[in-house]
Amino acid sequence: MLLPAGIAPEARLLLMGRALRAFTDGFVAILLPVYLLALGLGQWEIGLIATATLLGSALMTLALGQWGHRYPQRRLLLAAAWLMAGTGLLLAGFSEFWPLLIVAFVGTMNPSSGDVSVFLPLEHARLAETAHGEARTFLFARYTFIGALSAAVGALATGIPDLLVHNGFTQLEAIRVMFIAYGLIGAAIFLLYRTLPNHPVHEAVTPPAPLGPSRAIVIRLAALFSIDAFAGGLIVNTLLALWLFERFDLSLASAGHFFFWAGLLSAGSQLAAPWVARRIGLINTMVFTHIPSSLCLIAAAFADSLALALTLLFLRSALSQMDVPTRSAFVMAGVTPAERAAAASLTAVPRSLAAAASPAIGGALFAAGWLAAPLIACGGLKIAYDIAIWRAFRRVKLQG
């Protein structure tokens, strides 16, 4: 895995860990609604479980932002990896709604296209210390690119249960095998992160500290990020897969192929984001690629054919994630080095909390027969967020 010049070798381990996690997220988000429907759960209960995953991640990230600076980041990453291993094994073992809801709440399962787990602020803070200025933007772009690419490959893994069914497994048994694989990959990440150095990358780096001088900018960013996250939660990948199943009777294998190609488009766009940001700036890149993607999502809600809907969703995928590396780089460059871990956590927390409420709302809208409503609301709210963040931060000077 090639890295830009000037970036510490430690970044390679973090990128590998991100790739493994994203691969599992790619198939879990699609298999989850199929698994829950096969267990006899309804659309609203699927939305509640998706909400529980995001709410639990938000609370863990909040705790990390408040008290995580007291503990070595390596130790926290290892604990998160063990939690991921337990999540997969417990999901494979339970069949009733309440135990599954509890596992979703305390575990690391991710029903969305982005990364909302407790790993995110820890990896962001550690990555931020391995590069500076423009190189940091490229590193975050590579981080999100690898995540999107690995998630796309993971989406193709949704075809594995069909192969297992042809070899004598029931559908439930086949999907449970995939959740066991999720847990085993969590154990592999634990072994990978054991090789991380247990000290700052640079000796001169200021030890992590709670928010201080940058508190005002972080609070403003967190408030705006929460609008974007709430909107995205209305149509997380798990619910988007459910929409395709219900609206167009899409097969599981076809859904896997769709998410694969959508993930490739997202990956390519994230890799291009630093070059765009170099020319028009971080905030402009975030906003002027995001608005067209939201318009495509709204249009897809009214599509009367599968081909048109998929075309619009592919266009959305090519644009919707270009703000991810630029947003991360903007947060890291907008605060002092000592505050980066806390800023990463406390901008992620409102996103997770806001996103936690909306999957249940989206599932309820689906259950009521309003299949287009979550897509329209998601697109409209995201456009409002883009306009607000552009007006608020287009003239902010970054610290580098």
C-alpha positions in Angstrom: 0.0 0.0 0.0 1.7 3.2 -1.2 1.7 6.2 1.1 2.5 9.9 0.2 6.0 11.1 1.1 6.4 12.4 4.7 3.8 10.1 6.3 4.8 7.8 9.2 4.7 4.1 8.6 2.2 3.7 11.4 -0.4 5.1 9.0 -0.1 1.8 7.0 -1.4 -0.2 10.0 -4.3 2.2 10.5 -5.3 2.0 6.8 -5.2 -1.8 6.9 -7.4 -1.8 9.9 -9.8 0.6 8.2 -9.9 -1.7 5.1 -10.8 -4.7 7.2 -13.6 -2.9 9.1 -15.0 -1.4 6.0 -15.1 -4.8 4.3 -17.3 -6.2 7.0 -19.5 -3.1 7.0 -20.0 -3.6 3.3 -21.8 -7.0 3.7 -23.3 -6.5 7.2 -25.4 -3.4 6.1 -27.0 -5.3 3.3 -27.4 -8.7 5.0 -28.9 -7.2 8.2 -32.4 -6.4 6.9 -32.5 -9.8 5.2 -31.5 -11.5 8.4 -34.0 -9.6 10.5 -36.8 -10.2 8.0 -36.0 -13.9 8.0 -36.2 -13.9 11.8 -39.8 -12.5 11.5 -39.1 -8.9 12.4 -40.9 -6.0 10.7 -39.6 -2.9 8.9 -40.1 -0.7 12.0 -38.1 -3.1 14.2 -35.3 -3.1 11.6 -35.3 0.7 11.9 -35.1 0.5 15.7 -32.1 -1.9 15.5 -30.4 0.5 13.1 -31.1 3.3 15.5 -29.7 1.3 18.4 -26.4 0.8 16.6 -26.0 4.5 16.0 -27.1 5.6 19.4 -24.7 3.1 21.1 -21.8 4.3 19.0 -22.7 7.9 19.8 -22.6 7.3 23.5 -19.3 5.4 23.4 -17.8 8.2 21.2 -19.0 10.8 23.7 -17.4 8.9 26.6 -14.2 8.7 24.5 -14.2 12.5 23.9 -14.6 13.2 27.6 -12.3 10.6 29.2 -10.4 9.0 26.3 -7.4 11.3 26.7 -6.6 9.6 30.0 -5.8 6.3 28.3 -3.3 5.3 25.6 -5.0 5.3 22.2 -3.5 1.9 21.4 -5.3 0.4 24.4 -8.6 1.9 23.4 -8.2 0.6 19.8 -7.5 -2.9 21.1 -10.6 -2.7 23.3 -12.7 -1.6 20.3 -11.4 -4.6 18.3 -12.4 -7.0 21.0 -15.9 -5.4 21.1 -16.1 -5.9 17.3 -15.3 -9.6 17.7 -18.0 -10.0 20.4 -20.6 -8.2 18.3 -20.3 -10.6 15.4 -20.4 -13.7 17.5 -23.4 -12.5 19.5 -25.4 -11.4 16.4 -24.9 -14.9 15.0 -26.1 -16.5 18.2 -29.3 -14.5 18.9 -32.7 -14.7 17.2 -35.0 -12.6 19.4 -35.6 -8.9 19.0 -34.5 -7.7 22.5 -31.2 -9.5 22.6 -30.4 -8.3 19.1 -31.3 -4.8 20.1 -29.0 -4.9 23.0 -26.1 -6.2 20.9 -26.8 -3.5 18.4 -26.6 -0.9 21.1 -23.4 -2.0 22.8 -21.6 -3.4 19.7 -19.8 -2.0 16.7 -22.2 -3.0 13.9 -22.5 -0.2 11.2 -25.7 0.0 9.1 -24.6 3.1 7.2 -22.3 3.8 4.3 -19.9 5.9 6.5 -17.9 5.0 9.6 -19.8 5.7 12.8 -18.0 3.4 15.1 -15.8 4.2 18.2 -12.8 3.3 16.0 -13.3 6.5 14.0 -12.1 9.3 16.4 -9.2 7.1 17.6 -7.9 6.4 14.1 -8.5 10.0 13.0 -6.5 11.5 15.9 -3.7 9.0 15.4 -3.6 9.6 11.6 -3.6 13.4 12.1 -0.3 13.2 13.9 1.4 11.4 11.0 1.0 14.2 8.4 0.7 18.0 8.2 -1.0 20.5 6.0 -1.9 19.3 2.5 -0.4 15.9 3.1 -3.0 15.4 5.9 -5.8 16.0 3.4 -4.3 13.4 1.1 -3.9 10.9 4.0 -7.6 11.3 5.0 -8.6 11.0 1.4 -6.7 7.7 1.2 -8.2 6.6 4.5 -11.8 7.2 3.2 -10.9 5.9 -0.3 -9.7 2.6 1.2 -12.8 2.4 3.4 -15.1 3.0 0.5 -13.3 0.5 -1.8 -13.2 -2.2 0.9 -16.9 -1.7 1.6 -17.6 -2.1 -2.1 -15.8 -5.4 -2.1 -17.6 -6.4 1.1 -20.9 -5.8 -0.7 -20.0 -8.5 -3.2 -19.6 -10.8 -0.3 -23.4 -10.8 0.1 -23.4 -13.5 -2.6 -21.6 -15.9 -0.3 -24.9 -16.9 1.6 -26.4 -18.0 -1.7 -23.4 -20.2 -2.4 -23.8 -21.7 1.1 -27.5 -22.3 0.6 -26.7 -24.2 -2.6 -24.4 -26.4 -0.5 -27.0 -27.4 2.1 -27.2 -24.4 4.5 -30.4 -22.7 5.3 -30.6 -19.0 4.6 -30.4 -18.2 8.4 -27.4 -20.4 8.8 -25.6 -18.9 5.9 -26.1 -15.3 7.1 -25.0 -16.3 10.6 -21.7 -17.6 9.0 -21.2 -14.1 7.7 -21.7 -12.6 11.2 -19.2 -15.1 12.6 -16.8 -13.9 9.9 -17.4 -10.3 11.1 -16.3 -11.3 14.6 -13.2 -13.2 13.4 -12.1 -10.1 11.4 -12.5 -8.1 14.6 -10.1 -10.5 16.3 -7.7 -10.0 13.3 -7.8 -6.3 13.8 -6.9 -6.8 17.4 -3.8 -8.6 16.3 -3.0 -5.9 13.8 -3.3 -3.1 16.2 -1.2 -4.9 18.8 1.8 -3.9 16.6 1.1 -0.2 16.9 3.6 1.8 18.9 2.4 2.6 22.4 3.7 6.2 22.3 3.1 9.4 20.2 4.3 9.2 16.6 6.5 12.3 17.2 8.2 13.0 20.5 7.3 16.7 20.3 3.6 16.1 19.9 1.5 17.7 22.6 -0.3 15.1 24.7 -4.0 14.8 24.0 -6.2 17.2 26.0 -9.8 18.2 26.4 -11.2 21.0 24.2 -10.0 24.5 25.1 -9.3 27.3 22.6 -11.1 25.5 19.7 -14.3 24.8 21.7 -16.4 27.4 19.8 -15.5 26.2 16.3 -15.9 22.6 17.3 -19.4 23.2 18.8 -20.5 25.1 15.6 -19.2 22.3 13.4 -20.8 19.6 15.6 -24.2 21.3 15.4 -24.1 21.5 11.6 -22.7 18.0 11.2 -25.7 16.7 13.2 -28.1 18.0 10.6 -26.2 16.2 7.9 -26.1 13.0 10.0 -29.8 13.1 10.9 -30.6 13.4 7.2 -28.2 10.5 6.2 -29.7 8.3 8.9 -33.1 8.4 7.2 -31.6 6.3 4.4 -28.6 4.4 5.8 -27.4 1.5 3.6 -29.5 -0.9 5.6 -32.7 1.1 4.8 -31.6 1.8 1.2 -31.3 -1.9 0.7 -34.7 -2.4 2.3 -36.1 0.3 -0.1 -34.7 -1.4 -3.1 -36.1 -4.8 -1.9 -39.6 -3.3 -1.2 -39.8 -0.8 -4.1 -38.4 -2.9 -7.0 -38.2 -6.4 -5.5 -34.4 -6.4 -6.0 -32.7 -9.7 -5.2 -30.0 -10.0 -2.6 -27.3 -10.8 -5.2 -28.4 -7.8 -7.4 -28.3 -5.5 -4.3 -24.8 -6.7 -3.6 -23.7 -5.8 -7.1 -25.4 -2.4 -6.8 -23.6 -1.5 -3.6 -20.3 -2.8 -5.0 -20.4 -0.4 -8.0 -21.8 2.4 -5.9 -18.9 1.9 -3.5 -16.4 2.0 -6.3 -17.8 5.3 -7.4 -17.7 6.6 -3.9 -14.1 5.4 -3.5 -13.0 7.1 -6.7 -14.6 10.4 -5.8 -12.9 10.4 -2.3 -9.5 9.9 -3.9 -10.2 12.8 -6.2 -11.4 15.1 -3.4 -7.9 16.4 -2.4 -7.2 17.6 -5.9 -10.5 19.4 -6.0 -9.9 20.8 -2.6 -6.5 22.1 -3.7 -8.2 24.2 -6.3 -11.4 25.4 -4.7 -10.8 24.8 -0.9 -12.1 22.3 1.6 -15.4 23.9 2.3 -16.3 24.5 -1.3 -15.4 20.9 -2.1 -17.7 19.7 0.7 -20.7 21.8 -0.4 -20.5 22.0 -4.2 -20.3 18.2 -4.6 -22.8 17.5 -1.9 -25.8 19.5 -3.3 -26.0 17.7 -6.7 -25.8 14.3 -5.0 -28.8 15.3 -2.8 -30.8 16.3 -5.8 -30.1 12.9 -7.4 -31.4 11.2 -4.3 -34.6 13.2 -4.3 -35.1 12.4 -8.0 -34.5 8.7 -7.4 -37.5 8.7 -5.0 -39.7 9.6 -8.0 -38.1 7.1 -10.4 -40.7 4.8 -12.0 -38.2 2.2 -13.2 -35.3 0.3 -11.5 -32.9 1.4 -14.2 -33.6 5.1 -13.7 -33.4 4.7 -9.9 -30.1 2.9 -10.0 -28.7 5.5 -12.4 -29.6 8.4 -10.1 -28.2 6.5 -7.1 -25.0 5.8 -9.0 -24.7 9.6 -9.7 -25.3 10.3 -6.1 -22.6 7.8 -5.1 -20.1 9.5 -7.4 -20.5 12.8 -5.5 -22.0 12.3 -2.0 -18.8 11.1 -0.2 -16.3 13.7 -1.6 -17.0 15.8 1.6 -15.8 13.0 3.9 -12.0 13.4 3.6 -12.3 17.1 3.3 -14.5 17.4 6.3 -12.1 15.3 8.4 -9.1 17.4 7.2 -11.0 20.6 7.9 -11.8 19.6 11.5 -8.2 18.5 12.2 -6.8 21.7 10.7 -9.2 23.9 12.5 -8.1 23.0 16.1 -4.8 22.9 18.0 -2.8 19.6 17.9 -3.6 18.8 21.5 -7.3 19.0 20.9 -7.5 16.8 17.8 -8.7 13.6 19.6 -11.3 15.5 21.5 -12.4 17.4 18.4 -12.7 14.2 16.4 -14.8 12.6 19.1 -17.0 15.7 19.9 -17.8 16.3 16.2 -18.6 12.7 15.7 -20.9 12.4 18.7 -23.6 14.8 17.5 -23.5 13.1 14.1 -24.0 9.7 15.7 -26.7 11.0 18.1 -28.6 12.8 15.3 -28.2 9.8 13.0 -29.4 7.5 15.7 -32.9 8.9 15.7 -33.6 8.9 12.0 -33.4 5.2 11.0 -36.4 4.4 13.3 -38.2 7.3 11.6 -37.2 6.0 8.1 -38.4 2.4 9.1 -41.7 3.8 10.4 -42.2 5.7 7.1 -41.5 2.5 5.1 -43.9 0.5 7.3 -46.6 3.2 6.7 -46.2 2.7 2.9 -44.4 6.1 2.3 -41.5 4.7 0.5 -40.4 7.9 -1.1 -40.5 10.1 2.0 -37.2 9.1 3.6 -35.3 9.8 0.4 -36.9 13.2 -0.2 -36.4 14.3 3.4 -32.8 13.1 3.4 -32.0 15.1 0.2 -33.8 18.3 1.4 -32.1 18.3 4.8 -28.7 17.7 3.4 -29.1 20.7 1.0 -30.0 22.9 4.0 -26.9 21.7 5.8 -24.6 22.4 2.8 -25.9 26.0 2.5 -25.5 26.6 6.3 -22.0 25.3 6.6 -20.8 27.2 3.5 -22.2 30.5 4.9 -20.7 29.8 8.4 -17.2 28.6 7.5 -16.2 29.8 4.0 -13.9 32.5 5.4 -12.4 30.5 8.4 -8.6 30.4 8.4 -7.1 27.0 9.2 -4.1 26.2 11.4 -2.4 23.9 8.9 
